[in-house]
């Protein structure tokens, strides 16, 4: 925290915690779409893209863990914050790339 203000990173983490404890007020249509959207399986992903996703998620997890320990935040909020950040980052990258994350395999 600089000069009594939260950084963008800190604000995002605190919002994840707030949302975890206030999960009854949400967009039901969007929630249903999350459950019905078909995504590629891990074995369908291009191996290098899959490794990049794992590397990014590991970094986000480390940042979450460090901040949460400093703020004495529970483990569930750490997980939710890391997953939310990785999901949004992945979505934005996929949107910008405009090409599939999968690799073409023989026989497909």
C-alpha positions in Angstrom: 0.0 0.0 0.0 1.4 3.4 -1.0 0.3 6.6 0.8 -2.8 4.9 2.3 -4.1 3.8 -1.1 -4.6 0.2 -2.2 -2.9 -0.8 -5.4 -4.9 -2.2 -8.3 -3.6 -5.7 -7.4 -4.8 -5.2 -3.7 -8.2 -3.9 -4.7 -8.7 -6.9 -7.0 -7.9 -9.3 -4.2 -10.2 -7.6 -1.7 -13.0 -7.7 -4.3 -12.5 -11.5 -4.7 -12.8 -11.9 -0.9 -15.9 -9.7 -0.8 -17.5 -11.7 -3.6 -16.7 -14.9 -1.9 -18.8 -13.9 1.1 -21.6 -12.2 -1.0 -22.3 -14.9 -3.5 -26.1 -14.8 -3.5 -26.3 -11.7 -5.7 -25.0 -12.7 -9.1 -25.9 -12.7 -12.8 -27.8 -16.0 -13.2 -27.8 -16.0 -17.0 -24.0 -15.6 -17.1 -23.6 -18.3 -14.4 -25.7 -20.8 -16.5 -23.5 -20.0 -19.5 -20.4 -20.8 -17.5 -21.9 -24.2 -16.8 -22.9 -24.9 -20.4 -20.0 -23.5 -22.4 -17.9 -26.3 -23.8 -14.1 -25.7 -23.5 -11.2 -27.8 -24.9 -9.9 -30.5 -22.6 -6.3 -30.3 -21.3 -5.2 -33.0 -23.8 -6.6 -30.9 -26.7 -4.6 -27.8 -25.8 -1.4 -27.0 -27.6 1.3 -28.2 -25.2 3.2 -24.9 -25.1 0.0 -22.9 -24.5 -1.0 -25.3 -21.7 2.4 -24.8 -20.1 2.1 -21.0 -20.4 -1.3 -21.2 -18.7 0.2 -23.3 -15.9 3.2 -20.9 -15.5 0.9 -17.9 -15.3 -1.5 -19.5 -12.9 1.4 -20.5 -10.6 2.7 -16.9 -10.6 -0.8 -15.6 -9.8 -1.1 -18.2 -7.0 2.2 -17.1 -5.5 1.2 -13.4 -5.6 -2.2 -14.3 -4.0 -0.6 -16.4 -1.3 2.0 -13.7 -0.4 -0.6 -10.9 -0.1 -3.2 -13.1 1.7 -0.6 -14.1 4.3 0.2 -10.4 4.9 -3.5 -9.6 5.2 -4.3 -12.8 7.1 -6.9 -13.9 4.5 -8.4 -17.4 4.5 -7.3 -20.1 1.9 -10.7 -20.2 0.1 -10.4 -16.5 -0.9 -6.8 -17.1 -2.1 -8.0 -19.9 -4.4 -11.0 -17.9 -5.7 -8.9 -14.8 -6.4 -6.2 -16.8 -8.3 -8.8 -18.7 -10.3 -10.7 -15.5 -11.1 -7.6 -13.6 -12.2 -6.3 -16.5 -14.4 -9.7 -16.9 -16.0 -10.1 -13.3 -16.9 -6.5 -13.1 -18.2 -7.0 -16.2 -20.3 -10.2 -14.9 -21.7 -8.6 -11.6 -22.7 -5.7 -13.4 -24.3 -8.0 -15.7 -26.2 -10.1 -12.8 -27.4 -7.0 -10.9 -28.7 -5.5 -14.0 -30.4 -8.7 -14.9 -32.3 -7.4 -18.4 -32.9 -7.9 -21.6 -31.0 -5.8 -22.7 -28.1 -5.9 -26.3 -29.3 -3.5 -28.1 -31.6 -4.5 -30.1 -34.7 -3.9 -33.7 -34.1 -3.6 -36.5 -36.6 -6.9 -38.1 -37.5 -9.0 -35.0 -36.8 
